[in-house]
Amino acid sequence: QVQLVESGGGLVQAGGSLRLSCAVSGIDVSTYHLAWFRQAPGKLRESVATITPGGSTNYIYSVKGRFTISRDNAKNTVYLQMNSLKPEDTAPYYCNVRLDASPWRPDWGQGTQVTVSS
């Protein structure tokens, strides 16, 4: 049974930083694509950052240069370093996993809330 447990969120002032962690259990993440998503109130859930098994990364335009996704396969964990935070980054953040040519898992963890004050 795959479990995704996010942590590291909090309340921070604009311009501040947070580091999110997602501990994955039930699978060996080394062969999985990993991602961070967020869902602001009234909006669809969006993929913020992804990382391939080989370490290639991709970001949505609004976070490029500010967020960094990384993975530690030995710890079965994916991270999201968020710098220069803006109020529009406020949302619960979720991680997810998928194999090549497969969709993201339909079941999500509890997420971790990020709130950025202006």
N, C-alpha and C positions, 0 to 999 in steps of 0.2 A: 504494500500500500504506500503510495507516494504521499509525502507530506511536505508542505512548503510553509516555513515559519519565518515571517518577516519581522525585523526589529530595527531600531535606530532612529525612528522618526521623532518629531518633537516640534516645539515652538521656537522659531528663530527670527531675528530681525532681518529685513532685507539687506542683502550683501553678505549674510552669514553663510555657514557651511554645515552640512550634515553628512554622515556616512551611514547608508542603509546596508543591512546584511540580510541575506536570505539563506537559511539553513535548509538543505534538502535531504530528506531521508527516503529510503525505500528503493533508490536507484543509484547507480554510479553515474554521476553527472558528466564524467569525462567525455562521453560520446554524445552529449546533448547540447543543443542550442539553448541558451539561457537568455532571459529577458526581464526587464522591468517595465511595468505598465502603471498608469495612473488614471484615475477617473474623477475629474473635478465635478462638483455639483451641477446637475443639469446637462452634463456632456457625456459623450460616449467614452468608453475606456479606450485609451490610446497606448500604443507601444512607444516608450520613451527611449529605450536603448536595448540593443541586442548584442550578444557575443556568441560566435560560433565555437565549435569544439577546438578549432585551430587558433582561436584568439582574435579573429577579425571582429571589429566592432562597427556598429551603425547607430546613428542617433537621429532623432527628429531635429528639424532645423532650429527650433526654439531653445534647445539645450546644448547645441554644439558649442564646444569651447568652455562650457561650464560644468558639465557632468562627465564622469568617467565610469564606465562599467568595467568590472574585472571579475576574474574567477579564480578560485583556489580549489582545484580538483581534489587535492589531498584532504581538504576539509569539507568537501561537498557543499561549497558555499559560493554564492555570487554576491558581489558588492556593487553599490552605486555611490560614488563620491559626488556630492553635489556642492558646488561652490557658487558664489555670487548669486545666491538665491533671490528670487523675485516673488512678489505676492501672487503672481499668476501660476507659480509652481505649487501652490497650495492644493493638496489632494491627498487621498489615501493612495499609497503606492503598494503594488503587488508584484511578485515575481512569478515566473512560469518557466516551463521546460518543454522541449519537444525534440523528437528525433528528426533526422533529415527527411524531407518530403512528408512530414506529418504535421497535423495542426497542433496548436498549443492545447494544453490540457484544459478540459472544460470545468474542472473543479479548481477553486482558488483558495489561497490561504486567507487569514483574517486581515492581512494588510497592515501597514504601519502609516499612521497619519503624519503628514508633513504640513505644518502651518507656518506661513511666512508673513510677518506683520510689516506694514509699511512705515 
